[in-house]
Amino acid sequence: MHDLVIRNGFIADGTGAPRYRGDVAIDGGVITQVGEVSGPARRTLDAGGRLVTPGFVDIHTHYDGQVSWDQVLAPSSINGVTSAAMGNCGVGFAPAHADKHDWLISLLEGVEDIPGTALAEGLTWDWESFPDYLDAIGRRSYAIDLGAHVPHAALRTYVMGERGADNTEVPTEREIARMADLTGEALEAGALGFSTSRTYAHRSRDGANIGTLTAGADELLGIVAALRRTGKGVIQLISDAYLTADDDFARAELALIRRMAETSGRKLSFTVQQVDEAPDRWKHIFGEIDAMTADGLDIRAQVAPRPVGVLLSFASTTNPFLITPTYRRIAAEAGSVAARLAALADPAVRAAILQEHEGIRPSSGFAALLTHGYSRMFRMSDPVDYEPDASQSLAAEAARAGRDVAAFAYDTLMEEGGRRLLYMPLVNYARGNLDDVHGMMSGRHTLFGLSDGGAHCGTISDGSFPTTTISLWTKGSKSGLKLPLEALVHGYTQRNAQHVGWHDRGVVAPGYLADLNVIDMDDLALSPPAIVQDLPAGGTRLLQSARGYAYTIKSGAVTFENGVWTGETPGRLLRGERALAAPAFA
């Protein structure tokens, strides 16, 4: 008797092959039969012609703190993800000396917008070394499986002390050797790989650049040599190469990335997005990746399936008026979100903020967009429209109403009791459409990533990327561009799993781990994010739910039914690479 059988599904098996009608049998947490399944089962799920896929593999998350207090690990788990990689972008909480706990919290609060009060209350700190950290995760169970990178920023400060937090400080040869040794030790203990950050956008809560921003070649190559020595792990990084209009800077960054891959002999992936200042840089980077792969290097661009959109609200972290002295005073003094919203409803406060805002005009970049980019601000709709037209913007609405646009934006944000959300596509929207996103997703050497699940709690809600990938791109963009369902499923399952060395999942076939989704494609959609206060210490985050996931199954256990957690926690720590869970069954 089988443990579980899914009957009457259309199977997209994760390999990119055409979907087909069939059943799936599961025994002992492993898929044992696919196609025509015979024999009874302890439980049978009728897919009813719905889509059956492998569980999604999200290789870019930041649950490094959340694993201390949360078993569900939403938003990833409620968007069909059954395996995730954390510790990306060089940030995390291990290794960590006790006197650096507050500093690491400050760094994650600044870089990843995770409330420091939540981290201070929720982190258990039952570790010091990175192997200790893995052991701490290994003592817990979750709705999904997790792997973790060694984060460069934490590693650097662990070895260099206060100097490690300063990106202008250069480590000694002995310090580089120590970082390499600790990386090797972590890889032997089961670390997924090594991650680093080279972007000015990553700053601590106090505005200081991340310590790894300008790490030199000697430091980086010395550390990644540990991957070659151990024969383990992958490299993940973010660089400002995609942000710059400076060709020489981009070439230098890409040359360093090439050297890291050559020195390590391992797989490497890095962030590639589109910014307004350099809208075609991604094409140049893709050309360089083609050249690197032609030389035998395994280098991939991590890309997003939609614009990375900042969510603006008076009830969360970011809005156009947060730069004004009056808003900052209210935000600092208000003891709760409700108190802040009550103060902002005062006409005198409104008048003061609008007057101050008029005199503060950043000239360019993200700051200019966030504070005065009304042509890129849109009301959140239900279902969410991730390709809004300029005619729907607040600027267009205000013009039609004959209103001052700043005052109109303030009043719009005060709707719904001050909880109105606005969507601002910040990157991947330079031309006001998704054509370039389609180009990135169609690249020969791309990985679907960058969801940042667990991070950007009050500004971004992109842990739902897997749902966007499947729902939006099978229907097509507003200009008619589409991608085949089978290719999209492959990108979020087998391709991602193989890149990080998880060869036991991502395919619906005998012998593979029984991680599966049963999806109603006609109903698959995303609701607007909700502002919830469910973090430790009453911390606030944006949480976006999805419709259309009839069942999510992790290691043979049904973890979600119609988007609701069943209470099952079959997920565990993944140490290093994973071979097939069992031999293929006849």
C-alpha positions as CSV (number, residue, x, y, z in Angstrom):
1,M,0.0,0.0,0.0
2,H,1.4,3.4,-1.0
3,D,1.7,6.2,1.6
4,L,0.2,8.7,-0.8
5,V,-1.1,8.8,-4.4
6,I,-1.9,11.9,-6.4
7,R,-4.3,10.9,-9.2
8,N,-5.5,12.6,-12.4
9,G,-2.9,15.4,-12.7
10,F,-1.1,17.0,-15.6
11,I,2.5,16.5,-14.7
12,A,5.2,19.1,-15.6
13,D,8.0,17.0,-14.3
14,G,10.7,19.7,-13.9
15,T,13.0,18.7,-16.7
16,G,11.3,20.9,-19.3
17,A,9.7,18.0,-21.1
18,P,6.1,18.4,-22.3
19,R,3.5,17.8,-19.6
20,Y,1.4,14.7,-19.5
21,R,-1.5,13.2,-17.7
22,G,-0.7,10.8,-14.9
23,D,-0.5,9.8,-11.3
24,V,2.2,10.0,-8.7
25,A,2.9,7.5,-5.9
26,I,4.9,8.3,-2.8
27,D,6.4,6.0,-0.2
28,G,8.8,6.8,2.6
29,G,9.0,10.4,1.4
30,V,10.2,9.4,-2.0
31,I,8.4,9.2,-5.4
32,T,8.1,5.6,-6.3
33,Q,5.8,5.5,-9.4
34,V,4.8,8.1,-12.0
35,G,2.3,7.7,-14.8
36,E,-0.1,4.8,-14.3
37,V,-0.1,3.9,-10.6
38,S,-1.6,0.7,-9.3
39,G,-2.5,-0.4,-5.9
40,P,-4.3,1.3,-2.9
41,A,-2.9,4.2,-0.8
42,R,-3.3,5.3,2.8
43,R,-4.3,8.7,1.3
44,T,-5.3,9.7,-2.2
45,L,-5.4,13.2,-3.6
46,D,-7.5,13.8,-6.7
47,A,-5.7,16.5,-8.7
48,G,-8.7,16.7,-11.0
49,G,-6.7,17.7,-14.0
50,R,-4.7,20.3,-12.2
51,L,-1.0,20.9,-12.7
52,V,1.4,18.7,-10.7
53,T,5.0,20.1,-10.4
54,P,8.0,19.5,-8.3
55,G,8.2,21.7,-5.2
56,F,9.9,25.0,-6.1
57,V,13.5,25.6,-5.1
58,D,14.3,29.2,-4.1
59,I,18.0,29.8,-4.1
60,H,17.9,33.4,-2.8
61,T,16.3,34.0,0.6
62,H,17.2,35.6,4.0
63,Y,15.6,33.4,6.6
64,D,18.9,33.4,8.6
65,G,17.2,35.0,11.6
66,Q,13.6,33.8,11.1
67,V,14.7,30.1,11.4
68,S,15.2,30.8,15.2
69,W,11.5,31.4,15.9
70,D,9.4,30.3,12.9
71,Q,8.7,26.9,11.5
72,V,6.5,27.9,8.6
73,L,9.0,30.2,6.8
74,A,6.4,32.2,4.9
75,P,6.2,33.8,2.4
76,S,8.3,31.2,0.6
77,S,6.4,28.2,1.9
78,I,3.0,29.6,0.9
79,N,4.2,30.2,-2.6
80,G,5.0,26.6,-3.4
81,V,8.6,26.5,-2.2
82,T,9.8,23.4,-0.6
83,S,13.6,24.0,-0.5
84,A,15.4,27.3,0.0
85,A,18.9,28.7,0.3
86,M,19.7,31.5,2.8
87,G,22.7,33.4,3.8
88,N,22.8,35.2,0.5
89,C,24.5,38.6,-0.3
90,G,27.2,38.1,2.3
91,V,24.9,38.7,5.3
92,G,23.9,36.3,8.1
93,F,24.4,35.6,11.8
94,A,27.4,33.2,11.9
95,P,30.2,33.0,12.7
96,A,29.6,35.5,15.5
97,H,31.4,36.5,18.7
98,A,29.0,37.4,21.5
99,D,30.1,41.0,21.4
100,K,29.1,41.3,17.7
101,H,25.5,40.2,18.1
102,D,24.2,43.8,18.2
103,W,26.3,44.8,15.2
104,L,25.1,41.9,13.1
105,I,21.5,42.7,14.0
106,S,22.2,46.3,12.9
107,L,23.7,45.1,9.6
108,L,20.7,42.9,8.8
109,E,18.3,45.6,9.8
110,G,19.9,48.0,7.4
111,V,20.7,45.7,4.5
112,E,17.6,43.5,4.5
113,D,15.1,45.7,6.4
114,I,14.4,43.1,9.1
115,P,13.2,44.9,12.3
116,G,16.1,44.9,14.8
117,T,13.7,44.6,17.7
118,A,12.3,41.3,16.2
119,L,15.8,40.0,15.7
120,A,16.9,41.0,19.2
121,E,14.0,39.1,20.7
122,G,13.8,36.2,18.3
123,L,17.4,35.2,17.7
124,T,18.4,32.4,20.0
125,W,22.2,32.8,19.5
126,D,22.8,29.1,20.5
127,W,25.9,29.2,18.2
128,E,29.2,30.9,17.6
129,S,31.0,29.2,14.7
130,F,29.2,28.5,11.4
131,P,29.2,24.7,12.2
132,D,27.5,25.6,15.5
133,Y,24.9,27.6,13.5
134,L,24.2,24.6,11.3
135,D,23.8,22.4,14.3
136,A,21.3,24.9,15.8
137,I,19.2,24.8,12.6
138,G,19.6,21.0,12.5
139,R,17.9,20.7,15.9
140,R,14.7,22.3,14.5
141,S,12.1,21.3,11.9
142,Y,10.3,23.5,9.3
143,A,7.7,23.4,6.6
144,I,10.6,23.5,4.0
145,D,14.2,22.3,3.7
146,L,16.9,24.9,4.1
147,G,20.6,25.3,3.2
148,A,22.9,28.1,4.2
149,H,25.8,30.0,2.7
150,V,28.8,31.3,4.7
151,P,28.2,35.1,4.8
152,H,31.3,37.2,4.1
153,A,30.3,40.2,6.2
154,A,29.9,38.0,9.3
155,L,33.1,36.0,8.6
156,R,35.1,39.2,8.0
157,T,34.1,40.8,11.3
158,Y,34.6,37.5,13.2
159,V,38.2,37.4,12.0
160,M,39.1,41.1,11.8
161,G,37.1,42.5,14.7
162,E,35.9,46.1,14.3
163,R,38.1,46.5,11.2
164,G,36.0,44.0,9.4
165,A,33.0,46.2,9.4
166,D,35.0,49.0,7.6
167,N,35.2,48.4,3.8
168,T,38.3,50.5,3.6
169,E,40.3,48.2,5.8
170,V,42.4,45.5,4.2
171,P,42.9,42.2,5.9
172,T,46.4,40.8,6.5
173,E,47.6,37.6,4.9
174,R,47.1,35.8,8.2
175,E,43.5,37.1,8.4
176,I,42.7,36.0,4.8
177,A,44.1,32.6,5.6
178,R,41.9,32.4,8.7
179,M,38.8,33.4,6.7
180,A,39.7,30.7,4.2
181,D,40.2,28.1,6.9
182,L,36.8,28.9,8.5
183,T,35.1,28.8,5.2
184,G,36.6,25.3,4.6
185,E,35.5,24.2,8.0
186,A,32.0,25.5,7.3
187,L,31.9,23.7,3.9
188,E,33.0,20.4,5.5
189,A,30.2,20.9,8.1
190,G,27.6,21.3,5.3
191,A,27.6,25.0,4.3
192,L,26.0,25.4,0.9
193,G,28.7,27.8,-0.3
194,F,30.1,31.3,0.2
195,S,28.3,34.6,-0.4
196,T,29.5,38.2,-0.6
197,S,28.2,41.7,-1.4
198,R,29.8,44.4,-3.5
199,T,26.9,46.9,-3.7
200,Y,26.7,50.4,-2.2
201,A,23.0,49.7,-1.6
202,H,23.9,47.4,1.3
203,R,24.3,49.5,4.4
204,S,23.9,49.0,8.1
205,R,21.1,50.6,10.1
206,D,23.4,53.5,10.8
207,G,24.2,54.0,7.0
208,A,27.7,52.5,7.0
209,N,28.7,50.6,3.9
210,I,28.8,46.9,4.2
211,G,32.4,45.8,5.1
212,T,32.7,43.6,2.0
213,L,31.9,46.4,-0.5
214,T,35.4,46.9,-1.8
215,A,37.1,43.7,-0.7
216,G,40.1,43.2,-2.9
217,A,41.1,40.3,-5.1
218,D,43.6,38.9,-2.6
219,E,40.9,38.6,0.0
220,L,38.2,37.2,-2.2
221,L,40.4,34.8,-4.1
222,G,42.1,33.7,-0.9
223,I,38.7,32.8,0.6
224,V,37.2,31.1,-2.4
225,A,40.3,28.9,-2.8
226,A,38.8,27.0,0.1
227,L,36.1,25.8,-2.2
228,R,38.7,24.3,-4.5
229,R,40.6,22.7,-1.7
230,T,37.4,21.1,-0.3
231,G,35.8,20.4,-3.6
232,K,32.5,21.7,-2.1
233,G,30.1,24.6,-2.4
234,V,29.0,27.4,-4.7
235,I,29.6,31.1,-4.8
236,Q,26.8,33.7,-4.7
237,L,27.3,37.4,-4.8
238,I,25.8,40.8,-5.7
239,S,27.9,43.4,-7.5
240,D,27.2,47.0,-8.6
241,A,28.2,45.9,-12.1
242,Y,24.5,45.9,-13.2
243,L,23.9,49.4,-11.6
244,T,26.6,51.3,-13.3
245,A,26.8,53.3,-16.5
246,D,30.6,53.2,-16.2
247,D,31.9,50.6,-18.7
248,D,35.4,50.4,-17.1
249,F,33.9,49.7,-13.6
250,A,31.6,47.0,-15.0
251,R,34.4,45.3,-16.8
252,A,36.6,45.3,-13.7
253,E,33.8,43.8,-11.6
254,L,33.1,41.1,-14.2
255,A,36.8,40.3,-14.5
256,L,36.9,39.8,-10.7
257,I,33.9,37.5,-10.9
258,R,35.7,35.5,-13.6
259,R,38.7,35.1,-11.4
260,M,36.6,34.0,-8.5
261,A,35.1,31.2,-10.6
262,E,38.5,30.3,-12.0
263,T,40.2,30.2,-8.6
264,S,37.4,28.2,-6.9
265,G,36.6,25.8,-9.7
266,R,33.0,25.9,-8.5
267,K,29.7,27.2,-9.7
268,L,29.0,30.9,-9.3
269,S,25.8,33.1,-9.6
270,F,25.3,36.8,-9.2
271,T,22.5,39.3,-9.3
272,V,21.6,40.9,-12.7
273,Q,18.8,43.5,-12.8
274,Q,18.0,46.6,-14.8
275,V,18.2,50.2,-13.5
276,D,17.1,53.4,-15.3
277,E,20.6,54.8,-15.3
278,A,22.0,51.8,-17.3
279,P,19.0,50.1,-19.0
280,D,21.1,47.9,-21.3
281,R,23.9,46.9,-18.9
282,W,22.2,43.6,-18.4
283,K,22.8,42.8,-22.1
284,H,26.5,43.6,-21.8
285,I,26.7,41.4,-18.7
286,F,24.9,38.5,-20.4
287,G,27.5,38.7,-23.3
288,E,30.3,38.5,-20.8
289,I,28.7,35.5,-19.1
290,D,28.4,33.8,-22.5
291,A,32.2,34.3,-22.9
292,M,32.9,32.9,-19.5
293,T,30.8,29.8,-20.0
294,A,32.5,29.3,-23.4
295,D,35.7,29.1,-21.5
296,G,34.3,26.3,-19.3
297,L,33.3,28.3,-16.3
298,D,29.9,27.6,-14.7
299,I,28.6,31.1,-14.1
300,R,24.9,32.2,-14.0
301,A,23.0,35.4,-13.7
302,Q,20.3,35.4,-11.0
303,V,17.3,37.3,-12.5
304,A,13.8,38.2,-11.3
305,P,10.5,37.5,-13.0
306,R,9.1,41.0,-12.6
307,P,10.1,44.4,-11.4
308,V,11.5,44.6,-7.9
309,G,8.9,46.9,-6.5
310,V,9.1,48.9,-3.3
311,L,5.8,49.1,-1.5
312,L,5.0,52.5,-0.1
313,S,2.8,53.0,2.9
314,F,2.4,55.1,6.0
315,A,1.9,51.8,7.9
316,S,5.1,50.2,6.9
317,T,8.7,51.3,6.3
318,T,8.9,53.4,3.2
319,N,6.9,56.3,1.7
320,P,7.8,59.5,-0.2
321,F,7.6,61.7,3.0
322,L,9.9,59.8,5.3
323,I,12.8,62.2,4.5
324,T,11.0,65.1,6.1
325,P,11.9,66.2,9.7
326,T,8.3,66.1,10.9
327,Y,7.6,62.6,9.6
328,R,10.9,61.4,11.2
329,R,9.9,62.9,14.5
330,I,6.5,61.3,14.4
331,A,7.9,57.9,13.4
332,A,10.5,58.1,16.3
333,E,8.0,59.2,18.9
334,A,5.0,57.1,18.0
335,G,4.9,54.0,20.1
336,S,2.8,52.0,17.6
337,V,1.7,52.0,13.9
338,A,-1.8,53.2,15.1
339,A,-0.3,56.2,16.9
340,R,1.8,57.1,13.9
341,L,-1.2,57.0,11.6
342,A,-3.3,59.1,14.0
343,A,-0.6,61.7,14.1
344,L,-0.3,61.8,10.3
345,A,-4.1,62.4,10.0
346,D,-3.7,65.7,11.7
347,P,-4.2,68.5,9.1
348,A,-1.4,70.6,10.7
349,V,1.0,67.7,10.5
350,R,0.0,67.1,6.9
351,A,0.7,70.7,6.0
352,A,4.1,70.7,7.7
353,I,5.2,67.5,6.0
354,L,4.1,68.7,2.6
355,Q,5.9,72.0,3.0
356,E,9.1,70.3,4.1
357,H,8.9,67.7,1.3
358,E,8.7,70.4,-1.3
359,G,12.1,71.7,-0.3
360,I,13.8,68.3,-0.4
361,R,14.5,67.1,-3.9
362,P,17.2,64.5,-4.5
363,S,18.7,65.0,-8.0
364,S,18.9,61.3,-9.2
365,G,18.9,57.7,-8.3
366,F,16.7,55.7,-6.0
367,A,16.2,58.6,-3.6
368,A,14.7,60.8,-6.3
369,L,12.3,58.0,-7.4
370,L,11.2,57.2,-3.9
371,T,10.5,60.8,-2.9
372,H,9.2,62.4,-6.1
373,G,8.8,59.6,-8.7
374,Y,5.0,59.9,-8.8
375,S,4.9,58.6,-12.4
376,R,6.2,55.3,-11.0
377,M,3.8,55.0,-8.1
378,F,0.6,52.9,-8.6
379,R,-2.2,51.8,-6.3
380,M,-2.0,48.1,-5.5
381,S,-4.8,46.2,-7.2
382,D,-6.3,42.8,-6.6
383,P,-5.1,40.7,-8.2
384,V,-1.8,42.6,-8.3
385,D,-0.8,44.2,-11.7
386,Y,3.0,44.0,-12.0
387,E,3.0,45.7,-15.4
388,P,1.1,48.9,-14.7
389,D,0.7,51.6,-17.4
390,A,1.8,55.2,-16.9
391,S,-1.8,56.3,-17.2
392,Q,-2.5,54.5,-13.9
393,S,0.2,56.3,-12.0
394,L,-0.5,58.8,-9.1
395,A,1.0,61.5,-11.3
396,A,-1.6,60.8,-14.0
397,E,-4.4,60.5,-11.4
398,A,-3.5,63.8,-9.8
399,A,-3.3,65.5,-13.3
400,R,-6.8,64.3,-14.2
401,A,-8.1,65.6,-10.8
402,G,-6.3,68.9,-11.1
403,R,-4.5,68.3,-7.8
404,D,-1.0,69.0,-6.5
405,V,0.7,65.6,-6.9
406,A,2.4,65.5,-3.5
407,A,-0.7,66.4,-1.7
408,F,-2.6,63.9,-3.8
409,A,-0.1,61.2,-2.9
410,Y,-0.3,62.0,0.9
411,D,-4.1,61.8,0.8
412,T,-3.9,58.5,-1.2
413,L,-1.6,57.0,1.4
414,M,-4.1,58.0,4.2
415,E,-6.8,55.9,2.5
416,E,-7.9,52.7,4.3
417,G,-7.1,54.2,7.6
418,G,-3.5,55.0,6.5
419,R,-2.8,51.4,5.3
420,R,-3.1,52.1,1.6
421,L,-0.2,50.4,-0.3
422,L,1.4,51.9,-3.4
423,Y,3.5,49.9,-5.8
424,M,6.7,51.4,-7.2
425,P,8.6,49.3,-9.7
426,L,12.1,50.3,-8.8
427,V,14.3,48.1,-11.0
428,N,13.5,46.0,-14.1
429,Y,11.1,48.7,-15.3
430,A,13.2,51.3,-17.1
431,R,11.1,51.2,-20.2
432,G,7.7,50.9,-18.4
433,N,7.1,47.3,-19.5
434,L,8.3,43.7,-19.0
435,D,10.1,43.3,-22.3
436,D,13.5,43.4,-20.8
437,V,12.5,41.1,-18.0
438,H,11.4,38.6,-20.6
439,G,14.8,39.0,-22.2
440,M,16.6,38.3,-18.9
441,M,14.4,35.3,-18.1
442,S,15.0,33.8,-21.6
443,G,18.8,34.0,-21.2
444,R,20.9,30.9,-21.8
445,H,22.7,31.1,-18.5
446,T,20.1,32.4,-16.0
447,L,18.7,31.2,-12.7
448,F,15.4,32.3,-11.3
449,G,16.2,33.9,-8.0
450,L,16.3,37.2,-6.0
451,S,13.1,36.7,-4.1
452,D,14.7,37.8,-0.8
453,G,12.1,35.7,1.1
454,G,12.4,36.6,4.8
455,A,13.9,40.1,4.1
456,H,12.7,43.6,3.3
457,C,9.9,43.1,5.7
458,G,8.4,46.6,5.3
459,T,9.5,47.6,1.8
460,I,9.4,44.7,-0.7
461,S,7.3,41.6,-0.9
462,D,9.0,39.4,-3.5
463,G,9.0,36.0,-1.8
464,S,6.0,35.4,-4.1
465,F,8.3,35.3,-7.2
466,P,7.6,31.6,-7.9
467,T,3.9,32.4,-8.2
468,T,4.5,35.3,-10.5
469,T,6.8,33.2,-12.6
470,I,4.2,30.6,-13.3
471,S,1.1,32.7,-13.4
472,L,2.2,35.8,-15.3
473,W,4.5,34.3,-17.9
474,T,2.3,31.5,-19.0
475,K,-0.4,34.1,-19.7
476,G,2.0,36.6,-21.1
477,S,3.0,40.2,-20.6
478,K,0.9,43.1,-21.9
479,S,3.0,43.2,-25.1
480,G,2.2,39.5,-25.7
481,L,5.6,37.9,-24.6
482,K,5.2,34.5,-23.0
483,L,7.4,31.6,-21.8
484,P,6.4,27.9,-22.0
485,L,5.0,26.5,-18.8
486,E,7.4,23.6,-18.8
487,A,10.4,25.9,-19.1
488,L,9.2,28.0,-16.2
489,V,8.7,25.0,-14.0
490,H,12.1,23.7,-14.9
491,G,13.7,27.0,-14.0
492,Y,12.2,27.0,-10.5
493,T,12.8,23.3,-9.9
494,Q,15.5,21.1,-11.5
495,R,17.7,23.9,-12.8
496,N,17.9,25.8,-9.5
497,A,18.3,22.5,-7.5
498,Q,21.2,21.3,-9.7
499,H,23.0,24.6,-9.5
500,V,23.3,24.4,-5.7
501,G,24.0,20.6,-5.8
502,W,20.6,19.4,-4.6
503,H,20.3,16.5,-7.1
504,D,17.7,14.6,-5.1
505,R,14.8,17.0,-5.9
506,G,13.3,19.2,-8.6
507,V,12.0,16.3,-10.8
508,V,8.8,14.3,-10.7
509,A,10.3,10.8,-11.3
510,P,10.9,7.6,-9.3
511,G,13.7,8.0,-6.8
512,Y,13.4,11.7,-6.3
513,L,12.3,13.4,-3.1
514,A,8.5,13.7,-2.9
515,D,8.4,17.5,-2.9
516,L,5.4,18.5,-5.1
517,N,2.8,21.1,-5.8
518,V,-0.7,20.6,-7.1
519,I,-1.8,23.9,-8.7
520,D,-5.0,25.2,-10.1
521,M,-3.7,27.2,-13.0
522,D,-7.0,28.9,-13.6
523,D,-7.0,30.3,-10.1
524,L,-3.3,30.9,-9.6
525,A,-2.9,34.6,-8.6
526,L,-1.4,36.9,-6.0
527,S,-3.4,39.0,-3.6
528,P,-2.0,42.4,-2.5
529,P,0.5,42.1,0.4
530,A,-1.0,42.6,3.8
531,I,0.7,44.5,6.6
532,V,0.8,42.1,9.6
533,Q,2.4,42.3,13.0
534,D,3.5,38.7,13.6
535,L,7.3,39.1,14.2
536,P,8.9,38.9,17.6
537,A,8.4,42.1,19.7
538,G,5.4,42.9,17.6
539,G,7.5,43.6,14.5
540,T,5.7,44.4,11.3
541,R,6.1,42.8,7.9
542,L,4.4,42.6,4.5
543,L,3.0,39.1,3.8
544,Q,1.6,38.2,0.5
545,S,-0.6,35.1,0.0
546,A,-1.3,33.2,-3.2
547,R,-4.4,31.6,-4.6
548,G,-4.3,28.4,-6.6
549,Y,-2.0,26.0,-4.6
550,A,-4.4,23.1,-3.9
551,Y,-1.6,21.1,-2.1
552,T,2.0,21.5,-1.3
553,I,3.8,18.3,-0.3
554,K,7.2,18.2,1.4
555,S,9.0,14.8,1.7
556,G,5.7,13.0,1.2
557,A,3.8,15.1,3.9
558,V,1.1,17.5,2.9
559,T,2.2,20.8,4.3
560,F,-0.3,23.1,2.8
561,E,-3.9,22.7,1.6
562,N,-5.5,25.6,-0.3
563,G,-2.8,27.8,1.1
564,V,-3.3,26.8,4.8
565,W,-0.5,25.2,6.8
566,T,-1.4,21.8,8.0
567,G,1.0,21.9,10.9
568,E,3.4,19.4,9.3
569,T,7.1,20.2,9.6
570,P,9.0,17.7,7.6
571,G,11.6,20.2,6.5
572,R,15.2,20.0,7.7
573,L,18.6,21.5,7.3
574,L,20.4,20.5,4.1
575,R,24.1,20.0,4.6
576,G,26.0,20.4,1.3
577,E,25.2,18.5,-1.9
578,R,22.5,15.9,-2.0
579,A,22.4,12.8,-4.2
580,L,19.2,11.0,-5.1
581,A,17.3,10.0,-2.0
582,A,16.9,6.4,-3.2
583,P,17.5,4.3,-6.3
584,A,15.0,4.6,-9.1
585,F,12.0,2.3,-8.7
586,A,10.7,0.1,-11.5
